[in-house]
Amino acid sequence: MRSDPTAIAQTLSDVEEDRLSIDETEIDRTLSTAFDQHALSVASATFDVGLAAGVLRFTGKGTTPATGNSGVTQQTQASLDLRTFALDQSSVLTLTKLPRNWNDVSPQVALEWAGPLESPVRNIDATSFVNALAARAISRETARIEAQEFDVQEHAVALARLESARRREADRLQAIEDVKHAVLRARARDATLERLQLLLATEKQKVAEQAAKTQPLPITPAPQTTPAAPRPAASSPPAPSTPQLVPADPSAAGRY
C-alpha cells in the first residue's frame, strides 16, 4: 500500500513543467502525497528466500514491471523477523517511460519500510531521483543557453546584413543626390555662361555703337572756279575757254 507507481512520472512532469522546483525536501513531500494515492502491484515476481536465526529473507531476482500503464519497474528485498514480526523492506522503483530527449540514468526512488508488519513506517529515499532531475535541469538549461546563443548569433548576422543593406541603400541614395547636385551645378554654370555671353555681346554692341558715334565724318572740298575773262568785241569770235584746275587744300581732306 501507499506505493503508487505513477507518483514518479507525475512528479517528474511537475518539475519539467516548472510547477515544482528542484528542492529535495519539496520533492519528498510531493512524492509522499503522490505515493499515498494507490498501491503497487505486480503480476508476478521471483525471489530467493532464506531462513536463518528466525529471520525470513526475500531477495528479488531481477526487476518486474508494475501493473497498469505507469511505465515503472520494481525490485524488492525484504526480511521478516518471525519472532517479533518486524518488517524491513526496500523497494526500488525505476521509471522506464522516459521523457523526450532524456539521456541520463533512469530516475529511481527507493521506498523503505521498517517496523511492525501490521503498521510499518515508510521512508522515501529520493536522492537518486533528485540528482537525475538536477542533471536533467542542467542539460535543459545548457540547451536553452545554446539556443539563446545561437539566436543571438543569428540575430547579429541578420543585423549585420540589415546594416549592410542600409549602408548600400544610403550610398545609392547619396549617389543619386550627388548626381542631382552635379546636374544643378552644371545647369547653373550653363546659365551663368549664357548670361556672360549675352553681357559680352551687349558690351560689344555698345562699344561698336560708341565707336560709330565718335568717328569723324569725311569733308569734301568745294570746287573752285577762275573768274570769267572779259567778253571780246562783237566782231571777233569768242576764244575757247580752258578750265583752270586749282589744287585742293590738303587740310580740307584731313591731311596735314
ABEGO torsion letter per residue (X at the ends): XGABAAAAAAAAAAAAAGABBBBAAAAAAAAAAAAAABBBBBABBBBBBBBBGGBBBBBBBEBBBBBEAAGBBBBBBBBBBAAAGBBBBBBBBBBABBBBGBABBBBBBBBBBBEBAABBBBBBBAAAAAAAAAAAAAAAAAAAAAAAAAAAAAAAAAAAAAAAAAAAAAAAAAAAAAAAAAAAAAAAAAAAAAAAAAAAAAAAAAAAAAAAAABBBBBBBBBBBBBBBBBBBAABBBBBBBBBBBBBBAAAAGBX
